């Protein structure tokens, strides 16, 4: 008898509370073999929470689960993985100081042990097989994972999960951390898995991505299942409306053709870095949103870091034109009115163990002084509270630790730091990564408002609609150089931008 579409995992009447916050409210979900189930909802809607409970990362407050028809309540993620449930988590899931092979087999070293001794050569050889199995050939399993960038480290996580041939594959916002090549690899893995009778839960904020790859979609809002749709009933506007609980315009982007000043505020003068950039030059104008695009390995992310002084510039210089100041490091950038939103949110933009207030207040020590070196607690509290309210950061209160927040709310905290600081120049690297459709719209409005205030913005993005929708001018990079320049006033042609990328 065929097992296709039989229920593999069933969640019944599940609740999860974090203090007074209700993350899941009597949720029922059936996850079936041979099906790719998409979960979508605003930040904090409960998508990652229910998935992490299924995967043994945390327990429910109440409710029950069955797996293969039997009660299921894994005590740990390792127990769940051994049982056949693999979850690729949203944020970083590798340890940089140990090897790729050790990351792949973390918690599962027994097959490589002879007594207390681990046979690392055998482990590396098996890790090579795990990487080859998912189609990754350019990662050396013997090297420390920390030598690889975020995208490669995400591929290492995928190899780890897929090595165990899971019956259920949970993909939590993984594609936002991958290049297009990595995304295509992941799409193939989940479709192959579904064809073999495995089940897939695919969590994403990208509605188009879910509509393309899922057989069914379930919408969550505030910890409650709002509706579920089979593929033939997918309607993007209806899904958006159910996600946010209100009518939402399909147009998030600018509709104006406002120009920008001829005044140059920041200049990269033939900068060369130890990697990616070779004699790269560009100018940013007052009141300009300058879009930087290209395939992920083109050097655009390194450019953002170099502009803010986080990447060593071995030749050339980054200059603030107002007073000819050369940016020599992140401190000089910050001291001179620059802000930077990193693509690597958890490792470079946030202190996860600190509170929301402390993260936002980290940029305000000059503004919040009482006298001399003394800081006013009242000023600090108001400084953070304004951003929590303005950005509608979903939290119990400002003292909540950032690590307990959803990805999108973390991104709001990062944004809040620099809006509070009133930075004149902002370097935004993938500013809406992991942010839901409703919050995206408000972030674009904030970016446009900053432009109108005369702020200057470099917006680095892997999302073509975002670049076209928001930029006054777009530079397309390839192999560390500018391979095309396009202007909003001329009208952007997507195929022309793509041709320059590849």
C-alpha positions as CSV (number, residue, x, y, z in Angstrom):
1,X,0.0,0.0,0.0
2,X,1.4,3.5,-0.9
3,X,2.4,5.7,1.9
4,X,2.2,8.8,-0.2
5,X,0.4,11.7,1.6
6,X,-0.1,9.8,4.8
7,X,0.4,11.9,7.9
8,X,4.0,11.7,9.1
9,X,3.8,14.3,12.0
10,X,0.6,15.5,13.6
11,X,0.5,18.5,16.0
12,X,-2.6,18.7,18.2
13,X,-3.8,21.6,20.4
14,X,-0.2,22.9,20.9
15,X,0.4,26.0,23.0
16,X,3.8,27.6,23.8
17,X,4.2,30.5,26.3
18,X,7.3,32.6,27.0
19,X,6.3,34.3,30.2
20,X,3.2,36.4,29.4
21,X,3.8,36.1,25.6
22,X,1.7,33.5,23.8
23,X,3.8,32.2,20.9
24,X,1.5,29.3,20.0
25,X,-2.2,29.2,20.7
26,X,-3.9,25.8,20.3
27,X,-2.2,25.0,17.0
28,X,-3.1,21.9,14.9
29,X,-0.9,20.9,11.9
30,X,-0.7,17.7,9.8
31,X,2.5,17.2,8.0
32,X,2.2,14.6,5.2
33,X,4.7,12.4,3.3
34,X,5.4,13.5,-0.3
35,X,4.3,17.1,0.4
36,X,6.2,20.4,0.7
37,X,4.2,22.4,3.3
38,X,4.9,26.1,3.4
39,X,4.6,28.1,6.6
40,X,4.2,31.8,6.3
41,X,3.4,34.7,8.7
42,X,4.7,37.9,10.1
43,X,7.7,37.9,12.4
44,X,6.7,36.4,15.7
45,X,3.7,34.5,14.3
46,X,4.9,31.1,15.6
47,X,6.3,29.5,12.5
48,X,9.8,28.8,13.9
49,X,8.4,28.0,17.3
50,X,6.2,25.1,16.2
51,X,8.9,23.8,14.0
52,X,11.6,23.9,16.7
53,X,9.2,22.0,19.1
54,X,8.8,19.2,16.4
55,X,12.6,19.1,16.1
56,X,13.2,18.8,19.8
57,X,14.9,22.2,20.2
58,X,12.4,23.3,22.9
59,X,9.3,21.7,24.6
60,X,5.7,22.9,24.2
61,X,3.8,24.3,27.1
62,X,0.9,22.0,26.3
63,X,-0.5,19.9,23.5
64,X,0.7,16.7,21.9
65,X,2.5,15.3,18.8
66,X,2.6,12.0,17.0
67,X,5.3,10.9,14.6
68,X,4.7,7.8,12.4
69,X,1.6,7.2,14.4
70,X,3.3,7.1,17.8
71,X,3.5,9.8,20.5
72,X,6.4,12.2,19.9
73,X,8.1,14.4,22.5
74,X,11.9,14.5,21.8
75,X,13.9,15.8,24.7
76,X,16.7,17.2,22.5
77,X,17.4,18.1,18.8
78,X,19.9,15.2,18.7
79,X,17.2,12.8,19.8
80,X,14.9,14.2,17.1
81,X,17.6,14.0,14.4
82,X,18.3,10.3,15.3
83,X,14.6,9.7,15.0
84,X,14.5,11.1,11.5
85,X,13.7,14.8,11.8
86,X,16.2,17.3,10.5
87,X,15.9,21.0,10.9
88,X,18.1,23.6,9.1
89,X,17.8,26.6,11.5
90,X,17.3,30.2,10.5
91,X,20.5,31.6,12.1
92,X,24.1,30.4,12.3
93,X,24.2,26.7,13.2
94,X,28.0,26.0,12.9
95,X,30.9,26.5,15.3
96,X,33.7,28.5,13.6
97,X,36.6,27.2,15.8
98,X,36.2,23.5,14.9
99,X,36.5,21.8,11.5
100,X,33.8,21.4,8.9
101,X,33.8,17.6,9.6
102,X,33.5,18.1,13.3
103,X,30.5,20.4,12.7
104,X,28.8,17.9,10.4
105,X,29.1,15.1,13.0
106,X,28.8,17.2,16.2
107,X,27.2,15.1,18.9
108,X,27.7,12.0,16.8
109,X,31.4,11.2,17.0
110,X,30.9,7.6,18.2
111,X,31.3,5.9,14.7
112,X,34.8,7.5,14.5
113,X,36.0,6.5,17.9
114,X,38.4,3.8,18.9
115,X,38.3,3.9,22.7
116,X,38.7,7.6,23.6
117,X,40.5,8.5,20.4
118,X,38.6,10.0,17.5
119,X,39.9,9.0,14.0
120,X,39.8,12.5,12.4
121,X,41.0,11.2,9.0
122,X,38.0,8.8,8.9
123,X,35.7,11.6,10.0
124,X,37.0,14.0,7.3
125,X,36.5,11.3,4.6
126,X,32.9,10.7,5.7
127,X,32.3,14.5,5.8
128,X,33.5,14.7,2.2
129,X,30.9,12.1,1.3
130,X,28.2,14.2,3.1
131,X,29.2,17.3,1.2
132,X,29.4,15.4,-2.2
133,X,25.9,14.0,-1.5
134,X,24.3,17.4,-1.6
135,X,26.5,18.6,-4.5
136,X,29.0,20.7,-2.7
137,X,32.6,20.2,-3.9
138,X,34.5,23.4,-3.0
139,X,34.4,23.1,0.8
140,X,37.3,21.3,2.5
141,X,36.0,19.3,5.5
142,X,39.3,19.3,7.2
143,X,39.4,23.1,7.6
144,X,37.9,25.2,10.4
145,X,34.3,26.2,9.5
146,X,35.2,29.8,10.5
147,X,37.3,30.2,7.3
148,X,34.1,30.0,5.3
149,X,31.5,32.7,4.8
150,X,27.9,32.6,6.0
151,X,26.6,31.0,2.7
152,X,29.1,28.2,2.8
153,X,28.5,27.6,6.5
154,X,24.8,27.3,5.7
155,X,25.7,24.6,3.1
156,X,27.7,22.8,5.8
157,X,24.5,22.8,8.0
158,X,22.5,21.4,5.1
159,X,25.0,18.6,4.6
160,X,24.8,17.8,8.3
161,X,21.0,17.5,8.2
162,X,20.8,15.6,4.9
163,X,23.5,13.1,5.9
164,X,21.1,11.3,8.2
165,X,18.4,10.9,5.5
166,X,15.7,12.6,7.5
167,X,12.1,11.6,7.1
168,X,11.0,15.2,7.8
169,X,13.1,18.1,6.5
170,X,12.4,21.5,8.1
171,X,13.9,24.5,6.3
172,X,13.6,27.6,8.4
173,X,14.3,30.8,6.5
174,X,17.5,29.2,5.1
175,X,17.4,30.6,1.6
176,X,17.9,34.2,2.8
177,X,21.5,33.1,3.7
178,X,22.2,31.4,0.4
179,X,23.4,32.6,-3.0
180,X,21.2,31.6,-6.0
181,X,23.4,28.6,-6.6
182,X,22.9,27.5,-3.0
183,X,19.1,28.1,-3.2
184,X,18.9,26.0,-6.4
185,X,20.8,23.2,-4.6
186,X,18.3,23.4,-1.6
187,X,15.3,23.5,-3.9
188,X,16.5,20.3,-5.6
189,X,17.0,18.6,-2.3
190,X,13.5,19.3,-1.0
191,X,11.8,18.4,-4.2
192,X,13.8,15.1,-4.5
193,X,12.9,14.4,-0.8
194,X,9.2,14.9,-1.4
195,X,9.3,12.7,-4.5
196,X,10.9,9.9,-2.4
197,X,8.0,10.2,0.1
198,X,9.7,12.4,2.7
199,X,7.9,15.3,4.2
200,X,9.1,19.0,4.0
201,X,8.2,22.0,6.0
202,X,9.4,25.2,4.3
203,X,9.4,28.4,6.3
204,X,10.0,31.6,4.3
205,X,8.9,35.3,4.2
206,X,9.3,35.2,0.4
207,X,5.8,34.5,-0.8
208,X,6.8,34.0,-4.4
209,X,9.3,31.4,-3.3
210,X,6.7,29.5,-1.3
211,X,4.1,29.7,-4.1
212,X,6.7,28.3,-6.6
213,X,7.9,25.3,-4.5
214,X,5.1,24.3,-2.1
215,X,2.2,22.0,-2.5
216,X,0.3,23.5,0.4
217,X,0.6,26.7,2.5
218,X,-0.4,27.5,6.0
219,X,-0.7,31.0,7.4
220,X,0.0,31.8,11.0
221,X,-0.7,35.1,12.8
222,X,0.0,35.8,16.5
223,X,0.4,32.1,17.3
224,X,-2.8,31.0,15.6
225,X,-3.4,29.1,12.3
226,X,-5.4,31.5,10.2
227,X,-5.9,29.4,7.1
228,X,-4.4,26.6,4.9
229,X,-4.5,26.5,1.1
230,X,-3.7,23.7,-1.5
231,X,-1.5,24.9,-4.4
232,X,-4.4,25.4,-6.7
233,X,-5.9,28.0,-4.3
234,X,-2.7,30.1,-3.9
235,X,-3.7,33.8,-4.1
236,X,-0.9,36.2,-3.2
237,X,-3.1,39.1,-2.1
238,X,-5.4,36.9,-0.1
239,X,-2.4,35.3,1.7
240,X,-0.8,38.7,2.4
241,X,-4.1,40.0,3.9
242,X,-4.4,36.9,6.1
243,X,-0.8,37.2,7.2
244,X,-1.2,40.8,8.5
245,X,-4.9,40.8,9.4
246,X,-5.5,43.9,7.2
247,X,-5.6,44.9,3.6
248,X,-2.0,45.5,2.4
249,X,-1.0,47.2,-0.8
250,X,1.0,45.1,-3.3
251,X,3.2,48.2,-3.9
252,X,5.9,48.5,-1.3
253,X,8.4,50.5,-3.2
254,X,8.9,54.1,-4.2
255,X,6.7,55.5,-7.0
256,X,8.5,58.8,-7.3
257,X,11.4,59.8,-9.5
258,X,12.9,62.3,-7.1
259,X,16.5,63.0,-7.8
260,X,19.4,63.6,-5.4
261,X,22.0,66.3,-4.8
262,X,25.1,66.6,-6.9
263,X,27.0,67.0,-3.6
264,X,29.3,63.9,-3.0
265,X,29.3,62.8,0.6
266,X,31.3,59.6,0.4
267,X,33.9,58.4,-2.0
268,X,35.7,55.1,-2.5
269,X,39.0,56.0,-4.3
270,X,40.5,53.0,-6.0
271,X,40.2,50.8,-3.0
272,X,41.7,47.3,-3.0
273,X,41.1,44.8,-0.2
274,X,42.8,41.5,0.7
275,X,39.9,39.8,-1.1
276,X,37.2,40.6,-3.6
277,X,37.9,44.3,-4.4
278,X,40.5,45.5,-6.9
279,X,40.9,49.3,-7.4
280,X,37.2,49.9,-6.8
281,X,35.9,53.5,-7.1
282,X,32.4,54.9,-6.5
283,X,30.7,58.1,-5.2
284,X,27.6,58.5,-3.0
285,X,25.6,61.7,-3.1
286,X,23.6,63.6,-0.5
287,X,20.0,62.3,-0.5
288,X,20.8,59.3,-2.7
289,X,19.8,55.7,-2.4
290,X,22.6,53.9,-4.2
291,X,21.8,50.3,-4.9
292,X,24.6,47.7,-5.2
293,X,23.7,44.4,-6.8
294,X,25.3,41.3,-8.3
295,X,25.5,37.6,-7.6
296,X,26.5,37.0,-4.0
297,X,30.2,36.4,-4.6
298,X,30.7,39.5,-6.7
299,X,32.3,41.5,-3.8
300,X,29.3,43.7,-2.9
301,X,29.2,42.5,0.8
302,X,32.9,43.1,1.1
303,X,32.3,46.6,-0.3
304,X,29.9,47.4,2.4
305,X,32.3,46.3,5.1
306,X,35.2,48.3,3.4
307,X,33.1,51.5,3.3
308,X,32.5,51.2,7.0
309,X,36.1,50.3,7.9
310,X,35.4,46.7,8.8
311,X,37.5,45.3,5.9
312,X,41.2,46.1,5.5
313,X,41.9,48.4,2.6
314,X,45.4,47.7,1.4
315,X,45.4,50.4,-1.3
316,X,43.2,53.4,-2.0
317,X,41.0,55.0,0.5
318,X,37.4,55.7,1.6
319,X,36.9,59.4,2.2
320,X,34.1,61.5,3.8
321,X,34.1,64.5,1.4
322,X,32.7,67.0,3.9
323,X,36.0,67.5,5.6
324,X,38.2,65.0,3.6
325,X,38.3,62.6,6.5
326,X,39.7,59.1,5.6
327,X,37.8,56.1,7.1
328,X,40.4,54.1,8.9
329,X,38.1,51.7,10.8
330,X,34.6,51.2,12.2
331,X,35.2,53.7,15.0
332,X,36.1,56.5,12.7
333,X,33.1,55.7,10.5
334,X,30.8,55.8,13.6
335,X,32.4,58.9,15.0
336,X,31.8,60.7,11.7
337,X,28.0,59.9,11.3
338,X,28.0,56.6,9.5
339,X,25.9,53.5,10.3
340,X,26.2,49.9,9.1
341,X,23.6,47.2,9.0
342,X,25.4,43.9,8.4
343,X,24.0,40.9,6.5
344,X,25.4,38.8,9.3
345,X,23.0,40.1,11.9
346,X,23.6,37.8,14.8
347,X,27.4,38.0,14.7
348,X,28.1,41.6,13.6
349,X,25.1,43.8,14.4
350,X,23.7,42.5,17.7
351,X,24.7,41.5,21.1
352,X,22.3,38.5,21.5
353,X,22.7,38.1,25.2
354,X,21.9,41.8,25.9
355,X,18.5,43.4,26.0
356,X,16.7,45.3,23.2
357,X,17.3,48.5,25.1
358,X,21.0,47.9,25.5
359,X,21.4,47.1,21.8
360,X,19.6,50.3,20.7
361,X,21.4,52.4,23.3
362,X,24.8,51.2,22.1
363,X,24.9,54.0,19.5
364,X,23.7,56.7,21.8
365,X,26.4,57.3,24.4
366,X,27.0,60.9,23.1
367,X,23.4,61.8,22.8
368,X,22.5,60.4,26.3
369,X,25.2,62.0,28.3
370,X,24.2,63.8,31.6
371,X,27.5,65.6,32.0
372,X,31.1,64.6,31.4
373,X,31.4,60.9,31.1
374,X,28.1,60.2,32.9
375,X,25.1,58.7,31.0
376,X,21.5,59.7,31.9
377,X,19.4,56.5,32.4
378,X,16.2,58.5,31.7
379,X,17.6,59.7,28.3
380,X,18.8,56.2,27.5
381,X,15.4,54.7,28.3
382,X,13.6,57.2,26.1
383,X,16.2,56.8,23.3
384,X,15.4,53.0,23.1
385,X,11.6,53.3,23.8
386,X,11.1,55.7,20.8
387,X,12.5,53.0,18.4
388,X,10.6,50.1,20.0
389,X,7.4,52.1,19.4
390,X,8.3,53.6,16.0
391,X,9.4,50.2,14.6
392,X,6.6,48.2,16.4
393,X,9.2,45.8,17.8
394,X,7.3,42.9,19.2
395,X,8.5,42.2,22.7
396,X,7.5,41.8,26.3
397,X,9.4,45.0,27.2
398,X,12.7,46.7,26.3
399,X,14.5,44.5,28.8
400,X,13.8,41.3,26.9
401,X,17.0,39.7,25.6
402,X,17.5,39.9,21.8
403,X,18.3,36.2,21.5
404,X,14.7,35.3,22.4
405,X,13.3,37.3,19.4
406,X,12.2,36.3,15.9
407,X,14.6,37.1,13.0
408,X,12.5,40.0,11.7
409,X,12.2,41.6,15.1
410,X,16.0,41.3,15.6
411,X,16.4,43.1,12.3
412,X,14.2,45.9,13.6
413,X,16.5,46.3,16.6
414,X,19.4,46.7,14.2
415,X,17.6,49.3,12.2
416,X,16.5,51.0,15.4
417,X,20.1,51.6,16.5
418,X,21.0,53.6,13.5
419,X,17.7,55.5,13.2
420,X,18.1,56.5,16.9
421,X,21.6,57.7,16.2
422,X,20.4,59.8,13.3
423,X,23.4,58.7,11.1
424,X,23.9,60.8,8.0
425,X,25.3,57.9,5.9
426,X,23.9,54.4,6.1
427,X,25.4,51.2,4.7
428,X,22.6,48.7,4.5
429,X,23.6,45.1,3.6
430,X,20.5,43.1,2.8
431,X,18.4,45.3,5.2
432,X,15.2,43.3,4.8
433,X,16.7,39.8,5.1
434,X,14.3,37.6,7.1
435,X,11.7,40.3,7.4
436,X,8.0,39.7,6.7
437,X,5.9,41.4,4.0
438,X,4.3,44.0,6.4
439,X,7.5,45.0,8.1
440,X,9.3,45.2,4.7
441,X,6.8,47.9,3.6
442,X,7.4,50.0,6.7
443,X,11.2,49.6,6.4
444,X,11.1,50.8,2.8
445,X,9.1,53.8,4.0
446,X,11.7,54.5,6.6
447,X,14.5,54.3,4.0
448,X,12.6,56.7,1.7
449,X,11.9,59.1,4.6
450,X,15.7,59.1,5.4
451,X,16.4,60.0,1.8
452,X,13.9,62.9,2.0
453,X,15.7,64.1,5.1
454,X,18.9,64.3,3.1
455,X,20.5,61.1,4.4
456,X,22.6,59.1,2.0
457,X,22.2,55.4,1.7
458,X,24.2,52.5,0.2
459,X,21.7,49.6,-0.2
460,X,23.4,46.3,-1.0
461,X,20.9,43.6,-2.0
462,X,20.6,40.2,-3.6
463,X,16.9,40.9,-4.3
464,X,16.3,42.5,-7.7
465,X,12.8,43.9,-6.9
466,X,14.2,45.7,-3.9
467,X,17.0,47.3,-5.9
468,X,14.8,48.4,-8.7
469,X,12.0,49.5,-6.3
470,X,14.1,51.7,-4.0
471,X,17.3,52.9,-5.8
472,X,18.1,56.2,-7.4
473,X,21.1,54.6,-9.1
474,X,22.2,51.0,-9.3
475,X,25.8,49.7,-9.6
476,X,26.0,46.1,-10.7
477,X,29.2,44.4,-9.6
478,X,31.0,41.4,-11.1
479,X,34.4,40.0,-9.9
480,X,35.0,43.0,-7.6
481,X,34.4,45.6,-10.2
482,X,31.6,47.8,-11.5
483,X,30.1,46.0,-14.5
484,X,27.2,48.4,-15.2
485,X,25.6,51.6,-13.9
486,X,21.8,52.3,-14.2
487,X,19.7,55.3,-13.3
488,X,16.1,55.4,-12.0
489,X,15.3,58.4,-14.2
490,X,16.0,56.2,-17.3
491,X,13.8,53.3,-16.1
492,X,15.4,50.0,-15.0
493,X,15.2,47.0,-17.3
494,X,15.6,43.9,-15.2
495,X,17.1,41.8,-18.0
496,X,19.8,44.4,-18.6
497,X,20.8,44.3,-14.9
498,X,20.9,40.5,-14.9
499,X,23.1,40.4,-18.0
500,X,25.6,42.6,-16.2
501,X,25.6,40.3,-13.2
502,X,26.4,37.1,-15.1
